[in-house]
Amino acid sequence: MDRAERALEQAFGKIEIRSERIPFDDTPYYQPEMGDGLIREWTSFEKPISQAAIVDAKLTTNALENRLAREDGSRTANLDPGYIVAPRLVLATTKDHAHRIYLARGIFAEVTLIYRDGSFHPLEWTYPEYRKSTALDFFTKVRTAHRAQLHTSL
């Protein structure tokens, strides 16, 4: 985690807000590649990326995953960038699905959480770990901290 955070700070600037580290035990999806005892943490940077920069951010995190990988090529980190604007949290991914929109260069966008009635809410496709209070509280905290920078209409 510490190596990944240092690499992220080199790429995106100083981390401003961190979530607590929690077990990543909602799915065994990454265990064959990464092993047991996985931990999840969300981070937010002092200077948020723009919506237009999400493709470059995902390509950067893919390169960081490769740089942090073991000699056999298996990953030690899964880095999924996203951005928050007033009404939503959007994540970038390389995986296509019916509810994802293609952006460019093999990158898709997914609205993962929507902000309504004073808090974030998951959607039917939202991953289980993003439905938990740890995630919802973290993203609300980030939204509040960066509220002045969220230049989008509701």
C-alpha positions in Angstrom: 0.0 0.0 0.0 2.8 2.4 0.9 4.6 1.8 -2.4 1.4 2.4 -4.3 0.6 5.6 -2.4 4.1 6.9 -3.2 3.7 6.1 -6.9 0.3 7.8 -6.9 1.6 10.9 -5.3 4.4 11.1 -7.9 1.8 10.9 -10.6 -1.1 12.9 -9.2 0.3 15.1 -6.4 -0.1 15.1 -2.6 -2.8 12.9 -1.1 -5.2 15.0 0.9 -7.7 12.6 2.3 -7.4 8.8 3.0 -10.1 6.4 4.0 -9.4 3.9 6.6 -7.8 0.7 5.4 -10.4 -2.1 5.3 -10.3 -5.8 4.3 -11.2 -6.4 0.6 -13.3 -9.5 1.2 -16.4 -8.9 -0.8 -15.2 -10.9 -3.8 -12.5 -13.5 -4.4 -11.9 -12.0 -7.9 -8.4 -10.7 -7.2 -7.2 -13.5 -4.9 -5.7 -15.8 -7.6 -3.5 -13.0 -8.9 -2.8 -11.0 -5.7 -3.2 -13.5 -2.9 -5.2 -13.5 0.4 -5.5 -10.8 2.9 -6.2 -7.9 0.5 -6.7 -4.4 1.8 -8.7 -1.6 0.3 -8.1 2.1 0.7 -9.5 5.1 -1.1 -7.5 8.3 -1.5 -8.2 11.8 -2.7 -5.6 14.3 -3.9 -5.2 18.0 -3.2 -5.7 18.8 -6.8 -8.6 16.8 -8.3 -8.4 15.7 -11.9 -10.8 17.1 -14.5 -13.5 15.0 -16.0 -11.6 15.2 -19.3 -8.4 13.8 -17.7 -10.0 10.5 -16.6 -8.7 8.5 -19.6 -5.1 9.7 -19.0 -5.5 9.0 -15.3 -6.6 5.4 -15.9 -3.8 4.8 -18.4 -1.4 6.2 -15.8 -2.7 3.9 -13.1 -2.5 0.9 -15.4 1.2 1.7 -16.0 1.7 2.1 -12.2 0.1 -1.3 -11.6 2.6 -2.8 -14.1 5.5 -1.0 -12.4 4.5 -2.3 -9.0 3.9 -5.8 -10.2 5.9 -8.9 -9.2 8.6 -10.3 -11.5 6.0 -12.8 -12.8 3.8 -9.9 -13.9 1.1 -10.5 -11.3 -0.2 -7.3 -9.7 0.4 -6.2 -6.2 -2.1 -3.3 -6.5 -5.3 -2.5 -8.3 -5.6 1.2 -8.9 -8.9 2.5 -10.1 -9.1 6.3 -10.6 -12.3 8.3 -10.6 -13.6 11.7 -10.1 -16.4 13.4 -8.1 -18.6 16.1 -9.4 -21.5 17.5 -7.5 -24.1 14.8 -8.6 -21.9 11.7 -8.9 -18.8 9.6 -8.5 -17.4 8.2 -11.8 -14.9 5.4 -12.0 -12.7 4.6 -15.0 -12.2 1.0 -16.1 -10.9 -1.1 -18.9 -13.8 -3.5 -18.7 -16.8 -3.0 -20.9 -20.4 -3.6 -19.7 -23.9 -2.5 -20.7 -23.9 0.3 -18.2 -20.5 1.7 -19.0 -19.7 4.3 -21.6 -16.6 4.1 -23.9 -14.4 7.2 -23.6 -11.2 6.6 -25.6 -8.1 4.4 -25.8 -9.8 1.3 -24.3 -11.2 3.2 -21.2 -14.8 3.2 -20.1 -16.6 5.3 -17.5 -19.1 4.1 -14.9 -21.3 6.2 -12.8 -20.8 4.3 -9.5 -22.6 6.5 -7.0 -25.1 9.4 -7.3 -25.5 12.2 -4.8 -29.1 12.9 -3.8 -30.8 14.2 -0.7 -27.5 15.0 1.0 -25.7 11.7 0.6 -24.2 9.3 -2.0 -26.4 6.4 -3.1 -25.3 3.2 -5.0 -26.9 2.0 -8.2 -27.8 -1.6 -9.1 -24.4 -2.2 -10.6 -22.3 -0.6 -7.8 -19.7 -2.9 -6.5 -20.4 -4.2 -2.9 -17.4 -2.3 -1.4 -18.7 1.0 -2.7 -22.1 0.3 -1.0 -20.6 0.2 2.5 -20.7 3.2 4.9 -16.9 3.4 4.8 -17.0 4.2 1.1 -20.1 6.4 1.2 -18.7 8.4 4.2 -15.3 8.8 2.4 -16.7 10.1 -0.9 -19.1 12.4 1.0 -16.1 13.8 2.9 -14.2 14.3 -0.4 -17.2 16.0 -2.0 -17.5 18.4 0.9 -13.8 19.1 0.9 -13.7 19.9 -2.8 -17.1 21.5 -3.0 -15.7 24.8 -4.3 -13.9 23.0 -7.1 -17.0 21.0 -8.2 -18.1 23.2 -11.2 -21.0 21.4 -12.6 -24.7 22.1 -12.6 -27.0 19.9 -10.6 
